[in-house]
C-alpha cells in the first residue's frame, strides 16, 4: 500500500484515503495537507512520498523554487535515526543533504538535537488566526483591520454587494473565476509572482476542486465577480486553510473584507481557527498577516548534518 523508503511514488488524487491515514495524528499544517500538496507542491509534477519507520517522507521539489526543495520528515517514530537515514540517502544521491519544511512537532521528538544543525524557516511559518476574533473585529488590537473593513463598506455604499459560493462543478463558473483572476492579475501585476505560478495553482484548484474538497466564498458587486477565497477544512476539522484569496483591488480593502467574511463563515461552521499560510518573506504579506493578530504559528525547520 505504501512505498517503503528508499522507494518513492507519485502522490495522486486517488491516494486521499491512504494519505489521510498517514497524517491523521499530526497537527494539520497546510504544507502537509493533501489539498495544499496537490495545489502548490505538484506544479512541477514531482510530488512523491515514501514511508520510513512509520513516518511520512515528502519530496518537496519544484523546478522554479530550488531554494525550498528537498525531502521532509513527518512523524514521531525513531526520529533521530530517520533523519540520519534521509541525510545519508540525499548525500549518496548527489542531492543537497538537508531536510526542509520539517514541522515543529517532528523537531520536538528529536532525542539528541546536538547531532544536527536545526534552523527555523521563518518565511515558511504558517499564521494561525482566531476565527471569531477576525469575524467580530472587536478591541483595539484589531482596530486597523476593522477600519479597513469599514472603509470597504463605505466605498461600496450604493452598490449591490453579494457574498456566496459559486458552483464550481459547472464549467462556465470555473471559467468565470479563471477569467476574472487573469484580468485582476493584468490590472494589478505582482512583482513577487513573475512566473505566474499562482495562476497555475488556481487552475489546478478549479479543475480538481471536488477531489481536493475545496470550498469557496465569492464577492459579487453589481453582479460582477470581484473576489474569491478558495479554502479547505483541515483533517481535524479545527482549521479553515486558505489556499487562495484573490480580488479586484478597484474597491479599496476588499482583500481585508473577504478575509473577515471567511472568518465569519468559519464561526458559523464551528471552525475555531484560520490558517492563512506563509508570508514567503514578502514584506507586504507579512504586514497584512501580522495585522490579523495571529494567535499561533505552525513553525517549520531545516535540518542538516553537522
N, C-alpha and C positions, 0 to 999 in steps of 0.2 A: 504493500500500500504506500509506504513512504520510501523515497530514495535514501539509502543509507550512505553516510559520508564514507569515502570521498566522492560518491556519485551524486550528481545533481540532475534534476529535470525541471522543465519549464513549469511554472505555476500557472495553470489555466483557469478559466472561468468555471470549469466543471469541478474544480478542487475545493469549492467553498466548504463543504462538509468536512473534508479531511483537514483543511487548514483551520477551521473553527475549533476543531478538537485540539490542535496543537497549541493554540493561543488562549484557550478558554480560561485558564487560571491566571493570566497575566494582566497587568494594568493596560488598558486599551489605548496605547499610543496610536496616533494617526498613522505613523510610518510603519506600523506592523499590522494595520487593519487590512483585510482582504480588499476592501474597496479602494483605499488610497494606493496600495501597491499597484493595482491594475491601472489606476488613473495616471499616476505620476512615474512610477518606477519601472513601467514596462514600455515606455515610449520608444526605447531602443530595441524592443523585442528581445531583451536579455534577462528578464525576470525569471529566476530559478531558485530552487530551495533544496535543502537536504536535511537529514536528521542525524545528530551526533550526540551520543549519550543521553538520548531522550530530549535533547534540546533542538530547537529550530535553528537552522543556518540559512540566512538570506543573502542572496547575491545582489547587492545594490550596485548596478552597473548602468550608467548612461553615457553614451558616446559624447554628449555635449557637456557633461559635468564630471570630468575625470577626477577633479579635486575631491569630490564627495563619494567616489566609487570605492567599492570594496566589499568584503564579507562582514556580516554581523551575526552575533550570537544572541538568541532569545531563549532564556530558560534558567532553571535553578539547579541543574544537576551536574555534579562534577565540573564545576565552572572553571577552576584553575587548569585542570587537565585539558578541558575542551579548548580553552584559549590557546594553550601551548600547541595543541594539535593543529589548530587552524593557522596559527602563525608559521609553523613549520611547513604546512602544506602550501601556503602562499609563497614562501621563500623557495621551495623546491620547484614551484611552477613559474618562477621568474615574475611573480607579482609582488607589488609592494607589501611587505609583511605588516599589515595593520588591520585592525577591526574598526569599523566605522558605525556610527549611529547606535551604539550599544546602550540599551535602556539602563536607567539608574538601578532598577530592581535586579539587573544582572550584576552590575558592579558591586552592589551590596553583598552579593553572595560569594565574592572572591575571598578566599581564606587568607592568602598572602599577597597583599597588594604591592609589596616591595619587589615582587618578581617582575612587575610590568611598569611601563610608563603609561599612566592614565591621565587624560586631559579632557576637560569639558569641551563640548561643541556648542558654544552659546548661540550661534546663528541657527542651530537646529533644534533648540529647546522649544517645546510646544506650550503655548499660552492657554491656561485654563481660566475660564470666566464664570462667575456665579450668574446663572441664567436669570434668576429672579431679580438680582440687583441690576443687571443690564436691561431687563424689561421695564422695571419701575423707575430707574434713574433718579433715585432719591438720595439726598445727602450731598454735602459739599464736595466729596471726593469724586463724584460723578457729574459735577456741575458742567464741566467742559463738553462732555458728550450730550448732556441734556440740552445745553444751549444750541448745539448743532442740530439736534433733532427738532427743536422748536423753530429754528431758522428754516429748516426744510419745510415744516408745516406752514410757516408764514409764506414762503416762496410759492407754495402750491395752492394757496387760497384762490378760489375761483376756478380751479381745475378739478376734474373728477379723478380722484386717486383710488385705485382698487388694488387690494392685496389678495392674491390667490395662487394656488399651484396650477401649473399647466399640465395637461395630459400628454406626457412625453412618449406614450405608446403610439401617438399619432405622428406620422412622418412630417406632416405640414407644420406641426407645433415644434418639432425638433429643428426643422429648417428655419422657422421663425426665430428661435433662440439663437441659432448659429449665425444667421444673417445679422441679427441685432448686435451680437458680440463683435462680429467683424467690423461693423460700422462704428461701434464705440471705440474700437482699437485704432481705427483710422483717424477719428476725431481727436482722440487723446492717446497718442502713441506713448508707450512706456520705454524709457531708455534701459530699464532693467530686464527687459524681455526681448532682446533684438532678434532672437531666433524664433519668436512666436511659438515657444513651446507650450504656453498656456492654451493657445488655440488648439493645438494638437490634443492636449489633455481634455479640454472641454468637448472636443469631438468624440473622444473615447467615452467620456461620461454620458453624453447624449445617446450614443449608439448602443451602449450596454447598460443603460440606466436600470433596467429591470433586474438583470443578473447581479448588478452591484448594489441593488436595493437603495438607490438614491432617491431622496426626497427633494422637492424644490418649492421655493416661495418666490413669487414674482411681483413686481410693482408695475402696474399699468397706469399711465397718466393720460387722460383723454383717449383711452383705448389703445395707446401706443406702449409697447413694452419698453420700459426704462431701466429695469434692474432685475437681476435674478440671483438667488442663492441656491447652490446645489450642495446638499449635505446628507449625511447618513448617521444612523444611530449606532453607537458602539455596541460590541457584543455583550457587554454587561448592562446595557440599557441606560447608563448613567450620563452619557455624553451625547450631544449632537456635534459631530465633527464636520466643520465647514470646509469643503473641498474647493469650492469656487464661490466668489462673491464679485459679481461684475455689474457695472451700472454706467448709464449715460450721465456724465457729470454736468450736463447743462443745468440741472437743478442742483444748487449747492447742498452738500452734505447728505445726498441721497444714500451714500455708502453707509453712513452712520445710522440713518433711519432704517435701512434694510437689516443691519446687524441687530438693532433694537427690536425689530419685528420678528426676526428669527428667535431671539431670546424669549419674546412673548409667546411664540408658538411652543418653545421648549417647556415653559412653565405650564402651559395648558396640557401638554403631553406628559407631565410629571417627569421631565428630564431635568435634573438639577444643574448641569454644567454644559458650557460650550467649550469645545476645543477649537480654537481659531488658528491652530497650526503655528508654523515658524515665521520668523521675520527674515530669514535668509541673509541677515546682515544688511538689509535695506533700511536705511535710516527712517524714511517716511513710514514704512510698515511698523517699525519698532515703536515709533512715537504713537501711532494710532493704537496699536495693541496695548501698549502700556497705559494709554488713556482709558482703556476699558477696565482698568484696575484688576489685573489678574490676581486670583487667589492662590494660584499654584503654577508651577512649571513642571512639565514632564521632561526631565533632563536626559541628554544623550552624551555619550563619551566616545573618545577614540583611544584605542589600546594598541600599543606597540611593545616589542621586546626591548629589554634593557641592553 
